[in-house]
């Protein structure tokens, strides 16, 4: 509402949409030892943090637009293989 439908300002070279996705990704930034990763994979039904971030974003056209990703880029799943929940 504060922007009244306008795009947010570019800050430090990033658009508002880009900053949103950078913040999303930073929430999941982790570093795990192999033992901890194996334990999580065997005991936790949720995916590892890196996949919570990357797999989510590679399925989002909004992310692709924000960073001008093109078909074939590493963070772009083919449209027919993208997971859509809602």
Legacy VTK file of the C-alpha trace (Angstrom):
# vtk DataFile Version 3.0
C-alpha trace
ASCII
DATASET POLYDATA
POINTS 86 float
0.000 0.000 0.000
2.816 2.383 0.820
3.995 2.257 -2.790
0.485 2.836 -4.177
0.995 0.140 -6.838
4.354 1.511 -8.009
7.607 -0.455 -8.100
9.855 -0.098 -5.094
13.150 1.731 -5.499
16.326 0.100 -6.751
18.675 -0.241 -3.789
22.304 -1.341 -4.004
21.634 -2.375 -7.600
18.675 -4.648 -6.791
14.990 -4.128 -7.536
12.368 -4.638 -4.836
11.444 -8.024 -6.336
15.073 -9.111 -6.423
15.546 -8.055 -2.789
12.486 -10.095 -1.815
13.939 -13.255 -3.365
17.413 -12.592 -1.926
15.834 -12.318 1.530
13.856 -15.530 0.946
17.011 -17.405 -0.037
19.008 -16.025 2.886
16.511 -17.510 5.360
17.547 -20.980 4.202
21.298 -20.356 4.093
22.949 -23.154 6.048
26.121 -25.120 6.182
25.897 -28.705 7.414
28.366 -31.435 8.088
27.808 -34.643 6.165
26.779 -36.466 9.351
24.140 -33.854 10.191
22.833 -33.956 6.628
22.493 -37.740 6.710
20.704 -37.540 10.078
18.256 -34.941 8.766
17.582 -36.930 5.602
16.843 -40.025 7.686
14.752 -38.416 10.425
13.117 -35.266 9.058
10.304 -35.362 6.478
11.224 -31.883 5.186
13.772 -31.272 2.436
17.212 -29.889 3.188
17.396 -26.104 3.399
19.185 -25.736 0.061
16.297 -27.497 -1.689
13.658 -25.536 0.208
15.185 -22.450 -1.344
16.442 -23.540 -4.757
13.653 -25.956 -5.670
11.050 -23.388 -4.687
12.592 -20.585 -6.726
13.380 -22.610 -9.816
9.637 -23.280 -10.110
8.561 -19.640 -9.811
8.019 -17.532 -12.935
8.096 -14.451 -10.654
11.682 -15.296 -9.676
12.619 -15.847 -13.322
11.199 -12.453 -14.265
12.883 -10.676 -11.362
16.335 -11.972 -12.335
15.697 -12.179 -16.093
16.388 -15.926 -16.137
16.060 -17.596 -19.506
14.968 -21.050 -20.566
17.881 -23.423 -19.982
19.362 -21.467 -17.052
20.173 -23.538 -13.965
17.420 -21.905 -11.883
14.684 -22.453 -14.504
12.760 -25.717 -14.647
11.011 -26.321 -17.954
7.439 -25.017 -17.842
5.953 -28.517 -18.178
7.968 -29.731 -15.172
7.341 -26.808 -12.838
5.523 -27.633 -9.623
2.442 -25.460 -9.007
0.518 -25.838 -5.755
-2.019 -23.042 -6.020
LINES 1 87
86 0 1 2 3 4 5 6 7 8 9 10 11 12 13 14 15 16 17 18 19 20 21 22 23 24 25 26 27 28 29 30 31 32 33 34 35 36 37 38 39 40 41 42 43 44 45 46 47 48 49 50 51 52 53 54 55 56 57 58 59 60 61 62 63 64 65 66 67 68 69 70 71 72 73 74 75 76 77 78 79 80 81 82 83 84 85
